[in-house]
Amino acid sequence: MAAEVTKLCVSSFSAAQAAPNAAAAREAWSQCLATLGMSADITERIGEFPSPTVLINGNDVMRPDQPAPTGQYCRLDLPTPDRILVALRQAATGS
C-alpha cells in the first residue's frame, strides 16, 4: 500500500532551469518516491532558497534538525537519494 506524504517540494532560485544540480535533485526525489511506492504532491517553488533544496513536510532533507535555509545560491550539500529516502520514510511513519 502506497503512503502519502504532504508538502514535499523542491525549491530552486529563479534560474532553476539552468541550475546545474536542479535536474539531478528532481530525478532523485522522483526515483525515491518510486522506490518506496509512495505518492506525493510535489510543488516546485522559485524564490529565496538555495538550489536545489528538497523539503519534506517543511524540513530540509540535508539539515532536518535546522530551519529551512534561505538565500539564492547554489548548494554544496546537494540532496542525496539516501537522505531523501530517510526523510520520506520518517514522514510516512510520522517519526
Secondary structure, 3 states (H helix, E strand, C coil): CCCEEEEEEEEECCCCCCCCCHHHHHHHHHHHHHHHCCEEEEEEEECCCCECEEEECCEECCCCCCCCCCCCCECCCCCCHHHHHHHHHHHHHCC
